[in-house]
Structure formats: C-alpha cells, structure tokens
Amino acid sequence: MSNKPPIDGYVDPSIPNPNKDSDAPIIIYGYTPHVALSALALALFAILLVFHSYRLHTTRLYAFSILLIFGTICEIIGYAFRLRSSPPPTGDPYDVINFVVQYFFIVCAPVFLSAGIYTTLTSLIDNRGEGVRNLSPLGLSKRAILAIFITSDVIATIVQVAGAALIGSSESNRKSPDTGNNILLAGLAFQVFSFLVFLILLLIFLRNARKIMMSTSTPTNARGDMIQMYTLALVASSFLVYLRTCFRLAETAQGVMGYASSHEAFFGVLEFAPIVLAIGMLGWWHPGRLVGRRGVLRASEI
C-alpha cells in the first residue's frame, strides 16, 4: 500500500497523466489550458513585437521601446510554454516545468511594461517646457521615481516566482501548497500597493501639468489633440496593468484551487486581455512621437 497522500486537485479525466519525472499528479493550473488562447496570444504578441520594433526604428526612443520589446518577448516565451501545457498531442498539462516557466515569463513581462510607463513619466517630468519645476509629483526626482518603482517591481516579481516554484514543487510531492501560495500572495500584495502609489503620482503629475496649461491659456491645436490622446493612452494602459495585478492578487487570495484560478476565462479576460491592450495602446500612441527625435513635449501642451 502506498504511503503517498491522496491526490488533491484537478485531474482531467480525458487526459491520462504521462507520469514523467517532471509531471505532477494534478494539473496545477486548475484546468486544462486551451490551445486557442495560447495560439491567439502568440499571434498577437508577435504582431506587437514587430510593431514596437518598427517604433524603435522610427522614433529612436531606446529606453521605452526596448523595455516594451523585452516585455513582449517575455509574453511570447510564456505563452509558448503555456501552449506546451495544452492537451496532447500539443502538450502535457501535468508538466510542472511548463507551468513554472510560463508563469515566470508571463509574470515578468508586465514588469518591463511598467518600467516603460515609469520611464515615460520621468521623460515628461524631465522635459524643458514651461513650469517644469512644478511638474514632478511630490518633488521626486526622475531617478528616485525609477529607482523606487523598478526596484519594487523586481522584488515583487522575485517573491512571486519563488512562491509559484514552491507551489509547483509542493504539488509534485503531494504536499500542501499553502506556504508557496502565501509567499506568492505577499509578492502580489506588495506589487499592488507600489503600483497604486505610482498611479497616484501619475495623477498628481497630470494635475500639475493641467494647472500649467490653464495658466498659460495654450490654444487647442492638432498637436494638442494628439497629446491629449497619448495622455489618455498612458493613463488607460497604467490602469490596465493595475487591473491585471489586482486580479492576480484576488486569484491568489482564493487559494491554489480557488474559483478564479480554476477557470481559464478569468485568466483570458483579466490577465491576457489587459496586457495585450496596454502594449497595443502604447505602440499606437507611442511616446517617441512626442518626446523622441520627432518632437519635444512642452509642459503647457500636456
């Protein structure tokens, strides 16, 4: 008689477990990932990779573009391994390595996206327009903003990946994943808090810029309309990233086999969709068109 504890988790009755060395006794996702979602993600992120590469070539806004390109590459790698977790013959949903690798890259990708958003805010603060001294939120320097929020994201991501890896290891050995899930929850809670602080700073910056615009009575023109659209895209993409992070926090708070984590529809709508939309918007309304080699943004135009 086996001394191993009973299997506790999702097992797809239509897919036999290959029982390879890298296979867990359950499907850690809580469901069997569909081929369609992963294939769609790979196609869209590949298109966005080409698009952002084109923007890099035309605007020469290196920091922002390279960060978005790296983030998109991470998404492609993540969804490639997620595709390897779909049903046979495409993949093996029981494979722990595929789960951990896809989680690592899909979690890391928004960090590059967030860093791109941070650098955009600092570029706007660093412009030489009117009233520039009044623009920086809470008087923080651009270096301080980058250092605080990029460091926060890196720490949060390391904690999350460590938690996910521990969950995978625990499930493989039929042990409780609670410790790993609590570590993952701590990393997500910290990330939600730090990005909320950034959103507040972003709104303070926009308020300061609006005051300057009102005081200078700058007339509306075509360039002003474009800047307004870009600002809306920046704010919208920031909130999309925040929405995705809040979803991850809520999902993890329910536990490894909670309702949100065991239904792929939530992942598609609240993880995949917000990130692809955010990257797409920041490609179409690319900041290089305003602060790159094609033009310098003045504070009174924001």
C-alpha positions as CSV (number, residue, x, y, z in Angstrom):
1,M,0.0,0.0,0.0
2,S,1.3,3.4,-1.0
3,N,2.3,5.9,1.7
4,K,1.7,8.9,-0.5
5,P,-1.2,11.2,0.4
6,P,-4.2,11.1,-1.8
7,I,-4.4,13.3,-4.9
8,D,-6.0,16.7,-4.0
9,G,-6.5,18.9,-7.1
10,Y,-7.7,18.9,-10.7
11,V,-7.2,15.9,-12.9
12,D,-8.6,15.9,-16.4
13,P,-10.4,12.6,-16.8
14,S,-10.0,12.7,-20.6
15,I,-6.2,13.1,-20.4
16,P,-4.1,10.4,-18.8
17,N,-1.1,11.5,-16.8
18,P,2.1,10.5,-18.6
19,N,3.8,10.3,-15.2
20,K,7.1,11.7,-16.5
21,D,9.7,12.8,-13.9
22,S,8.5,16.4,-14.5
23,D,4.8,15.6,-14.2
24,A,2.7,16.5,-11.1
25,P,-0.1,14.2,-10.0
26,I,-2.6,17.0,-10.8
27,I,-2.9,19.8,-13.4
28,I,-1.6,22.8,-11.3
29,Y,-3.5,25.3,-13.5
30,G,-6.8,24.0,-12.0
31,Y,-8.0,23.4,-15.6
32,T,-6.5,22.2,-18.9
33,P,-5.2,25.3,-20.8
34,H,-6.8,25.7,-24.2
35,V,-4.7,25.7,-27.4
36,A,-6.8,28.6,-28.8
37,L,-6.0,31.1,-26.1
38,S,-2.2,30.4,-26.2
39,A,-2.2,30.4,-30.0
40,L,-4.1,33.8,-30.1
41,A,-1.7,35.3,-27.6
42,L,1.4,34.1,-29.5
43,A,0.0,35.6,-32.7
44,L,-1.0,39.0,-31.2
45,F,2.2,39.4,-29.2
46,A,4.3,38.5,-32.3
47,I,2.5,41.3,-34.2
48,L,3.1,43.7,-31.3
49,L,6.8,42.7,-31.2
50,V,7.1,43.7,-34.9
51,F,5.2,46.9,-34.3
52,H,7.3,48.1,-31.3
53,S,10.5,47.2,-33.2
54,Y,9.2,49.5,-36.0
55,R,8.5,52.2,-33.5
56,L,12.0,51.8,-32.1
57,H,13.4,52.3,-35.6
58,T,11.3,55.4,-36.4
59,T,11.4,57.2,-33.0
60,R,14.8,56.2,-31.5
61,L,13.2,56.3,-28.1
62,Y,15.5,53.5,-26.9
63,A,14.7,53.0,-23.2
64,F,10.9,52.8,-23.6
65,S,10.9,50.8,-26.8
66,I,13.5,48.2,-25.6
67,L,11.6,47.7,-22.4
68,L,8.3,47.1,-24.3
69,I,10.1,44.8,-26.7
70,F,11.6,42.8,-23.9
71,G,8.2,42.6,-22.2
72,T,6.6,41.4,-25.4
73,I,9.3,38.7,-25.9
74,C,8.6,37.5,-22.3
75,E,4.9,37.2,-23.2
76,I,5.8,35.2,-26.3
77,I,8.0,32.8,-24.4
78,G,5.4,32.5,-21.6
79,Y,2.6,31.6,-23.9
80,A,4.8,29.2,-25.9
81,F,5.3,27.2,-22.7
82,R,1.6,27.6,-21.9
83,L,0.9,26.1,-25.3
84,R,3.1,23.2,-24.3
85,S,0.7,22.7,-21.3
86,S,-2.4,22.2,-23.6
87,P,-3.8,18.8,-24.2
88,P,-2.0,16.1,-26.3
89,P,-0.6,15.9,-28.9
90,T,0.3,19.6,-28.5
91,G,1.5,19.4,-24.9
92,D,1.3,18.0,-21.4
93,P,-0.9,19.9,-18.9
94,Y,0.6,17.9,-16.0
95,D,4.2,19.1,-16.7
96,V,5.5,21.2,-13.8
97,I,8.4,22.7,-15.8
98,N,6.0,24.1,-18.4
99,F,3.8,25.6,-15.6
100,V,6.7,27.3,-13.8
101,V,8.4,28.6,-16.9
102,Q,5.1,30.1,-18.4
103,Y,4.3,31.6,-15.0
104,F,7.8,33.1,-14.7
105,F,7.7,34.8,-18.1
106,I,4.0,35.9,-18.0
107,V,4.6,37.4,-14.6
108,C,7.9,39.1,-15.6
109,A,6.5,40.6,-18.8
110,P,4.4,43.3,-17.1
111,V,7.4,44.4,-15.1
112,F,9.0,45.6,-18.4
113,L,5.7,47.2,-19.4
114,S,5.5,49.0,-16.0
115,A,9.1,50.2,-16.3
116,G,8.3,51.6,-19.7
117,I,5.4,53.5,-18.2
118,Y,7.7,54.8,-15.4
119,T,10.3,56.0,-17.9
120,T,7.6,57.8,-19.8
121,L,6.5,59.7,-16.8
122,T,10.2,60.7,-16.0
123,S,10.7,61.8,-19.6
124,L,7.7,64.1,-19.3
125,I,9.0,65.4,-16.0
126,D,12.4,66.0,-17.5
127,N,11.2,68.0,-20.5
128,R,12.3,71.6,-20.7
129,G,8.9,73.1,-21.1
130,E,7.3,75.9,-19.1
131,G,6.9,75.3,-15.4
132,V,9.0,72.2,-15.3
133,R,10.0,72.7,-11.7
134,N,6.3,72.4,-10.7
135,L,5.7,69.2,-12.6
136,S,7.4,66.5,-10.6
137,P,5.0,64.8,-8.2
138,L,5.9,65.4,-4.5
139,G,9.2,66.9,-5.7
140,L,10.6,63.4,-6.5
141,S,13.5,63.4,-9.0
142,K,13.2,61.2,-12.1
143,R,16.0,58.9,-10.8
144,A,14.1,58.5,-7.5
145,I,10.9,57.5,-9.3
146,L,12.7,55.0,-11.5
147,A,14.7,53.6,-8.6
148,I,11.7,53.2,-6.2
149,F,9.3,51.6,-8.6
150,I,11.6,49.4,-10.7
151,T,13.1,48.1,-7.5
152,S,9.7,47.5,-6.0
153,D,8.6,45.6,-9.2
154,V,11.8,43.5,-9.2
155,I,11.4,42.5,-5.6
156,A,7.7,41.7,-6.0
157,T,8.4,39.6,-9.1
158,I,11.2,37.6,-7.4
159,V,8.8,36.8,-4.5
160,Q,6.0,35.8,-6.8
161,V,8.2,33.5,-8.9
162,A,9.6,31.9,-5.7
163,G,6.1,31.3,-4.5
164,A,5.0,29.8,-7.8
165,A,8.0,27.5,-7.9
166,L,7.3,26.3,-4.4
167,I,3.7,25.6,-5.3
168,G,4.8,23.5,-8.3
169,S,7.3,21.6,-6.1
170,S,4.7,21.0,-3.4
171,E,2.1,19.8,-5.8
172,S,4.6,17.4,-7.4
173,N,5.3,15.9,-4.0
174,R,1.7,15.9,-2.9
175,K,2.3,18.4,-0.1
176,S,0.3,21.4,0.9
177,P,0.9,24.4,-1.4
178,D,-0.2,26.9,1.2
179,T,3.3,28.1,2.1
180,G,4.1,28.8,-1.6
181,N,0.7,30.4,-2.1
182,N,1.2,32.7,0.9
183,I,4.6,33.8,-0.5
184,L,3.0,34.5,-3.8
185,L,0.2,36.4,-2.1
186,A,2.8,38.6,-0.3
187,G,4.6,39.5,-3.5
188,L,1.3,40.4,-5.3
189,A,0.1,42.5,-2.4
190,F,3.3,44.4,-2.4
191,Q,3.1,45.0,-6.2
192,V,-0.5,46.2,-6.0
193,F,0.5,48.7,-3.3
194,S,3.6,50.0,-5.1
195,F,1.7,50.4,-8.4
196,L,-1.1,52.2,-6.7
197,V,1.4,54.7,-5.3
198,F,2.7,55.2,-8.8
199,L,-0.8,55.8,-10.2
200,I,-1.3,58.5,-7.5
201,L,2.0,60.1,-8.6
202,L,0.9,60.0,-12.2
203,L,-2.4,61.7,-11.4
204,I,-0.5,64.3,-9.4
205,F,1.8,65.0,-12.4
206,L,-1.2,65.3,-14.8
207,R,-2.9,67.7,-12.3
208,N,0.2,69.8,-12.1
209,A,0.5,69.9,-15.9
210,R,-3.1,70.8,-16.3
211,K,-2.6,73.8,-14.0
212,I,0.2,75.0,-16.1
213,M,-1.9,74.6,-19.3
214,M,-4.7,76.6,-17.7
215,S,-2.4,79.3,-16.5
216,T,-0.8,79.7,-19.9
217,S,-4.1,79.6,-21.8
218,T,-2.5,77.4,-24.5
219,P,-4.8,77.2,-27.6
220,T,-6.0,73.8,-28.7
221,N,-4.5,72.6,-32.0
222,A,-3.9,69.3,-33.8
223,R,-0.7,68.6,-31.8
224,G,-2.6,69.3,-28.6
225,D,-5.3,66.9,-29.5
226,M,-2.6,64.2,-30.2
227,I,-1.0,64.8,-26.8
228,Q,-4.4,64.5,-25.1
229,M,-4.9,61.1,-26.8
230,Y,-1.4,60.0,-25.8
231,T,-2.0,61.0,-22.2
232,L,-5.3,59.1,-22.1
233,A,-3.5,56.0,-23.6
234,L,-0.8,56.3,-20.9
235,V,-3.4,56.5,-18.1
236,A,-5.5,53.7,-19.6
237,S,-2.6,51.4,-20.0
238,S,-1.4,52.1,-16.5
239,F,-4.9,51.2,-15.1
240,L,-5.0,48.1,-17.3
241,V,-1.7,46.9,-15.7
242,Y,-3.1,47.7,-12.3
243,L,-6.3,45.7,-13.1
244,R,-4.2,42.7,-14.1
245,T,-2.2,42.9,-10.9
246,C,-5.4,43.2,-8.8
247,F,-6.8,40.2,-10.5
248,R,-3.7,38.2,-9.7
249,L,-3.9,39.2,-6.1
250,A,-7.6,38.2,-5.8
251,E,-7.0,35.0,-7.6
252,T,-4.1,34.0,-5.3
253,A,-6.1,35.1,-2.2
254,Q,-8.7,32.4,-3.0
255,G,-6.0,29.7,-2.9
256,V,-4.4,27.4,-5.4
257,M,-7.6,25.7,-6.5
258,G,-9.9,28.7,-5.9
259,Y,-12.7,29.6,-8.3
260,A,-10.8,32.3,-10.2
261,S,-7.6,30.2,-10.6
262,S,-9.6,27.2,-11.8
263,H,-11.4,28.9,-14.6
264,E,-9.4,29.9,-17.7
265,A,-11.9,32.6,-18.7
266,F,-10.7,34.8,-15.8
267,F,-7.1,34.4,-17.0
268,G,-8.1,35.3,-20.5
269,V,-10.1,38.4,-19.6
270,L,-8.1,39.8,-16.7
271,E,-4.5,38.7,-17.5
272,F,-4.1,38.2,-21.2
273,A,-6.5,40.9,-22.5
274,P,-5.3,43.9,-20.3
275,I,-1.7,43.3,-21.1
276,V,-2.2,42.9,-24.9
277,L,-4.4,46.0,-24.9
278,A,-1.8,48.0,-22.9
279,I,1.1,47.1,-25.1
280,G,-1.0,47.8,-28.2
281,M,-2.1,51.2,-27.0
282,L,1.5,52.2,-26.1
283,G,2.6,51.1,-29.5
284,W,-0.1,53.1,-31.4
285,W,0.2,56.2,-29.1
286,H,4.0,55.7,-28.7
287,P,5.7,58.4,-26.5
288,G,8.5,58.6,-29.0
289,R,6.2,60.6,-31.2
290,L,6.2,63.3,-28.5
291,V,9.4,63.1,-26.6
292,G,11.7,61.2,-29.1
293,R,13.6,62.6,-32.0
294,R,10.3,63.8,-33.7
295,G,9.4,66.3,-31.1
296,V,9.9,67.7,-27.6
297,L,6.8,67.9,-25.4
298,R,6.2,71.1,-23.6
299,A,4.6,71.1,-20.2
300,S,1.9,73.5,-21.4
301,E,0.8,71.0,-24.0
302,I,0.0,68.1,-21.7
